[in-house]
Amino acid sequence: MTLKLRLIILSFLQFFVWGAWLISLGSYTGAQLGFNGVEIGSLYAAMGIVSLFMPALLGILADRWIPAQRMLGIAHFISSCFILAASQQTEYASLYPYMFMCMAFYMPTIGLSNAVAYTALTKKGLDTVKTFPPIRIWGTVGFIIAMWTVDLLGLKTNAAQFYLSAIAGFVLAAYSFTLPHCPVSKSQQATSLIEKFGLKAFALFKQKKMAIFFIFAMMLGAMLQITNGFGDWFLSSFRSVPEYANTFGVKHSVILISLSQISETFCILLIPFFLKRFGIKRVMLISMTAWVLRFGLFGLGNPGSGVWMLVLSMIVYGVAFDFYNVSGSLFVDNETSTDIRSSAQGLFMFMTNGLGAVIGSYAAGFVVHHQVPNPSMPDGWNMAWFIFAGYALVVSVAFALIFKDGMVKKETV
């Protein structure tokens, strides 16, 4: 088996594990277990909370003592044990701690799997910039296939989705130990905890432009988990309306939502052209506008005559996610010195997938709880989506007025 094929399998399984429950968790806990919006929001916020510290902790272990491929296997094994335990819980108080621990050991594996791939490719003398993206795209394929499997097997409103994730996780845990060895650092050079955790990059807040950028990155990060947490639950609510009960968008809502991930795989190819032509500020504004459309079209659409608006919402998601996530990462790399490059990227992730995701998940849960009287019915959902769209619009206008940028360097693009 070639190295590329081995890494493709790694990438595929890495995101299959996540895709088996990330989109359908809201429907299962809401429609089946009766959790309210605040409780569901807190489940998704847990991903942000653990992202604040767990990737750094396991990263230190992988750098210094446990080879990354073994750390990857150990983390997946522990995460799968916790999600298997979560499958037996039906109350929020007992389900939350198991899901929290599952996420605590899953979220660091995203970075660990990348590290394993980078190390293996470098040892083979391959250019990671050219070789890794075609491998990584199979992760998105794995995520989509997991979503389709859950939908077509009717698992989205029961705990069997956790079993599917756990099985894939155990397979990946065992497979990780067969991957190429990643040596640990033998350097005896003293490194402070501040440097290890990437806190040195917080000095970037002393620069006005970077401080403004990171604050807006946090605001954008608040939008990340909203449709992940509530999109499928919203579409499933139309099951209560006879007119929509048998439509494709209701019966196969997870497959409909998977168009978002499919769009994501294509939109990432547009980023170099848009960055070179329009610069970081306009690209970020395009992303923010796409978020307005993402939420607004959810509020206006329905699985019947308005299904085209839902499909369009899925398509613009690729622009909303990629144009902010990838172009923002490039901007940070372009604006920071090489000695804090990795720390700066860590800070970007901290502000978006950490702090921003926590705030957004709790806030979204609060909005749904107070705007949607009965989440199993469509009434009130449109107003919740309009509130999210309004938030995205306010952030867009504020960003356009406040943020000043230079063009991204051509060599970076």
TAMOFEN-V511866 format. One record per residue. N is the residue number from 0. RES is the residue in one small letter. PHI is phi as a letter, one per 40 degrees, with the letter a starting at -180 (none if undefined). Layout:
# TAMOFEN-V511866
[[N RES PHI] [N RES PHI]]
This chain:
# TAMOFEN-V511866
[[0 m none] [1 t c] [2 l c] [3 k c] [4 l c] [5 r c] [6 l c] [7 i c] [8 i c] [9 l d] [10 s c] [11 f c] [12 l c] [13 q d] [14 f c] [15 f c] [16 v d] [17 w c] [18 g c] [19 a c] [20 w b] [21 l d] [22 i c] [23 s c] [24 l d] [25 g c] [26 s c] [27 y c] [28 t c] [29 g c] [30 a c] [31 q c] [32 l c] [33 g g] [34 f c] [35 n c] [36 g c] [37 v c] [38 e c] [39 i c] [40 g d] [41 s c] [42 l c] [43 y c] [44 a c] [45 a d] [46 m c] [47 g c] [48 i c] [49 v c] [50 s c] [51 l c] [52 f a] [53 m c] [54 p d] [55 a c] [56 l c] [57 l c] [58 g c] [59 i c] [60 l c] [61 a c] [62 d c] [63 r b] [64 w b] [65 i b] [66 p d] [67 a d] [68 q c] [69 r c] [70 m c] [71 l c] [72 g c] [73 i c] [74 a c] [75 h c] [76 f c] [77 i c] [78 s d] [79 s c] [80 c c] [81 f c] [82 i c] [83 l c] [84 a c] [85 a c] [86 s c] [87 q c] [88 q b] [89 t b] [90 e b] [91 y d] [92 a c] [93 s c] [94 l c] [95 y d] [96 p c] [97 y c] [98 m c] [99 f d] [100 m c] [101 c d] [102 m c] [103 a c] [104 f c] [105 y c] [106 m d] [107 p c] [108 t c] [109 i c] [110 g c] [111 l c] [112 s c] [113 n c] [114 a c] [115 v c] [116 a c] [117 y c] [118 t c] [119 a c] [120 l c] [121 t c] [122 k c] [123 k c] [124 g g] [125 l c] [126 d c] [127 t c] [128 v c] [129 k c] [130 t c] [131 f c] [132 p d] [133 p c] [134 i c] [135 r c] [136 i c] [137 w c] [138 g c] [139 t c] [140 v c] [141 g c] [142 f c] [143 i c] [144 i c] [145 a c] [146 m c] [147 w c] [148 t c] [149 v c] [150 d c] [151 l c] [152 l c] [153 g g] [154 l c] [155 k c] [156 t b] [157 n a] [158 a c] [159 a c] [160 q c] [161 f c] [162 y c] [163 l d] [164 s c] [165 a c] [166 i c] [167 a c] [168 g c] [169 f c] [170 v c] [171 l c] [172 a d] [173 a c] [174 y c] [175 s d] [176 f c] [177 t c] [178 l c] [179 p d] [180 h c] [181 c b] [182 p c] [183 v c] [184 s c] [185 k b] [186 s c] [187 q c] [188 q c] [189 a c] [190 t b] [191 s c] [192 l c] [193 i c] [194 e c] [195 k c] [196 f c] [197 g g] [198 l c] [199 k c] [200 a c] [201 f c] [202 a c] [203 l c] [204 f c] [205 k c] [206 q c] [207 k d] [208 k c] [209 m c] [210 a c] [211 i c] [212 f d] [213 f c] [214 i c] [215 f c] [216 a c] [217 m c] [218 m c] [219 l c] [220 g c] [221 a c] [222 m c] [223 l c] [224 q c] [225 i c] [226 t c] [227 n c] [228 g c] [229 f b] [230 g c] [231 d c] [232 w c] [233 f c] [234 l c] [235 s c] [236 s c] [237 f c] [238 r c] [239 s c] [240 v b] [241 p d] [242 e c] [243 y b] [244 a d] [245 n b] [246 t c] [247 f c] [248 g c] [249 v c] [250 k c] [251 h b] [252 s c] [253 v c] [254 i c] [255 l d] [256 i c] [257 s c] [258 l d] [259 s c] [260 q c] [261 i c] [262 s c] [263 e d] [264 t c] [265 f c] [266 c c] [267 i c] [268 l c] [269 l c] [270 i c] [271 p d] [272 f c] [273 f c] [274 l c] [275 k c] [276 r c] [277 f b] [278 g g] [279 i c] [280 k c] [281 r c] [282 v c] [283 m c] [284 l c] [285 i c] [286 s c] [287 m c] [288 t c] [289 a c] [290 w c] [291 v d] [292 l c] [293 r d] [294 f c] [295 g c] [296 l c] [297 f c] [298 g c] [299 l c] [300 g c] [301 n a] [302 p c] [303 g c] [304 s c] [305 g c] [306 v c] [307 w c] [308 m c] [309 l c] [310 v c] [311 l c] [312 s c] [313 m c] [314 i c] [315 v c] [316 y d] [317 g d] [318 v c] [319 a d] [320 f c] [321 d c] [322 f c] [323 y c] [324 n c] [325 v c] [326 s c] [327 g c] [328 s c] [329 l c] [330 f c] [331 v c] [332 d c] [333 n c] [334 e c] [335 t b] [336 s c] [337 t c] [338 d c] [339 i b] [340 r d] [341 s c] [342 s c] [343 a c] [344 q c] [345 g c] [346 l c] [347 f d] [348 m c] [349 f c] [350 m c] [351 t c] [352 n c] [353 g c] [354 l c] [355 g c] [356 a c] [357 v c] [358 i c] [359 g c] [360 s c] [361 y c] [362 a c] [363 a c] [364 g c] [365 f c] [366 v c] [367 v c] [368 h c] [369 h c] [370 q b] [371 v b] [372 p d] [373 n b] [374 p c] [375 s c] [376 m b] [377 p c] [378 d d] [379 g g] [380 w c] [381 n c] [382 m c] [383 a c] [384 w c] [385 f c] [386 i c] [387 f c] [388 a c] [389 g c] [390 y c] [391 a c] [392 l c] [393 v c] [394 v c] [395 s c] [396 v c] [397 a c] [398 f c] [399 a c] [400 l c] [401 i c] [402 f c] [403 k b] [404 d b] [405 g b] [406 m c] [407 v c] [408 k c] [409 k c] [410 e c] [411 t c] [412 v c]]
